[in-house]
Every structure is written in C-alpha cells, then in structure tokens.
Amino acid sequence: VVKVTAIEAIPFEIPFRRPFAFASGTVTVADHVLVRVRTDEGIVGHAEAPPRPYTYGESQTSIVAAVYDWFSPAVTGADPFGRERISARLARIVGNPTAKAAVDIALWDVIGQAVGQPVHSLLGGFAESVRVTHMLGLGSPSEMVDEASRIRDTYGISSFKVKVGRTPFAVDVEAVRALRSALGDDVELYLDANRGWRGDDALRALAALADAGIAMLEEPGRADDILTRRRTVERSLVPIVGDESCTRAAEVARLLLDRSCDMISIKTSRTGFTDSAKIVGLCEGLGVGVVLGNQIDGAVATLAGVTFAAAHRATTERPAELSAFVDIADHLLIEPPEIVDGRMAPPQQPGLGIAIDDDKVDHYRVDR
Ligand SMILES: [Mg+2]
C-alpha cells in the first residue's frame, strides 16, 4: 500500500503576457503554488493552486501555510486511495478551497501513477478530446477584437467567454457588439460579469444584446441580492450560470432550488476532482447543464482541468475553459498543453501526465 509521506507547497511567480482584467480584479503575475505529494514508494503527485483573494480570501502565502500547517499533517501516513477519508480530514478546516483542491488533485495524480492508468480513465474516460473556449479579459472593443482574432487564428478556438460587468454597462454592450460583428455568427460568445453589474443592469444589457446571439451569462451581479438575482433568472432568455456564488455542492443545490441560476460552472482548481465529481452528479440529477470553468489556471492546473472535462459526459457538452495558460508567459512543464483546431486532449500517461521541469521550478520559485 502506498502511503503519503509529505505534502510540499512551492510558491512561484510567472508574469502574464499582459494584465488580465475582469470585474472583480486584475492579475499581472501568476503567483500560484505548486503542490507536491510525496509517497513512500517514490511516486510524486503534482497540482497547482491559484490564489484568488477576491473570490475565496486565499493568498499565495495562506495556501502555503494551509498546506504546511494543516493539510500535510492531516494526510501524512494516509493511503491516497482513501479519498473519502482524506476529504473528511481536509473538511475539518473550513475555507481554503484551492489549497484543498490542489491536495486532492495531487493525490489523484499519485493514484493514477500507482495503478499505471491516466486519471482521465479512472474518472470516467468519456471523450478523447474536448472543445476549448477562451476567456477574453476586459479591454476596449478593438483590444478585445484583436485578442479574440489572434486566439482564433493561433489555436482554432471558436468559442469565447467575454468578461463584462463594467459600469456603465453600455461599455460592455459596445465591446460584445464589436466582437460579434468582427468574428461572425459562427463563433460562440457568452458573458461573465463576475458580480459586477448592479440592479437590473444585466437584464438591460441582455436586452441591448438581444440580437447578438449570447449563449449564457455568468454571475450577473451580487449573489446576495437575492430578489434581483431571481428576477434576472426569471426574465432572462439567456441561461444564467452560477460560478463564484456556488462553489460547493450545498451552495449549488441552494442556488438551483432557489431558482437563482440555470447552469453551474465547475472549477477543478476550487473543488478538486473528488468534490467536482459530486457537483457533476448533482447537476445531472437535477437536469442542469455545467461548464468546466477556469480559475485563470496555469499549465499544470490546465492538465487537471482537461483530465476532468474529458472524463465526464456532462462537461463535454459545452466547450471547456482550458486556455487561460496561454496568457501566462511561461510554465513549469517540460511540454505545455496543446490546443489543436480548438480542442485539447487529456494526458494519456499514468496519473495526470504532469512532467515538471525542475530547472523552471528553481527559476520561478520565490521561497528561496
Ligand atoms: Mg466566472
């Protein structure tokens, strides 16, 4: 039986090619944490935790501390196959979702290597590849059009999640109209306001974009404005997606039963594989669609995302958000994930196929 001997948390910093802006924040550097599970058999599992303080209250420092102070001691000595037992141990500490998710994913990487199978197969092995959708950060209409055109021409991507949520919302309406007219009708566009709009701005913006073929709208405004949120869902012809307002299975259930969203964004960087699979099951049972979302993941976290997305039927029904790593100037892998003709395939090596370039870790780590 494989046993966990230690979990390490290595903070690193890689700059973005250019700042990525959205309604709740801007990122200029990927100040993420590489989580590494060591075992007595020499198998090493990896995952990446991206701190998003404006959403979860975690920082790079807090993730490192959570791993060393709580999660490494809680999991050391454990059999990595005991996923429910480990989950329960991690759950004794509240919060810290991306730190917990990275521990879970790194343990799955160990499990896959221990049995000599790709985690994609262990989780469900549904598809050989998935369509990729790209997130477009806030900018002027011409900047957003240029970026979308470049991404489409470089990677063959034909689905975009467009960041909105600015005040006045007319700025966003103008940008989305510019994208639709530049990219044509064959490209899919959906919107993410990151809780930025207020009152009925979302309904007004959607009305102004009624002929722009918007597929979905994520997090229109404050989730705590319960009546506004319900009214938006009730009156919108465009499905409303819950993301940062429902980051755990119980919150997903609450928002769906409350008619406060129509679809759910699942992010492996915040619910790992174990809890993400539970949310997929919950949504399938309720007949609710899901989107494989992205926590502005680096390349390591992207391998986890594509593994999960391709493993389940529900997450392949829509393009998955897997291309944020291309906005980051470098990565910690020997080979970065590949997007070909707008699609990405899950790694076929045992585990998650995370082949770390140790020289790059030495170069980008900020703890020594
Ligand atoms: Mg979102």
Residues whose N, C-alpha, C, O or C-beta is under 5 A from the ligand:
A	BS01	MG	D192 E218 D243
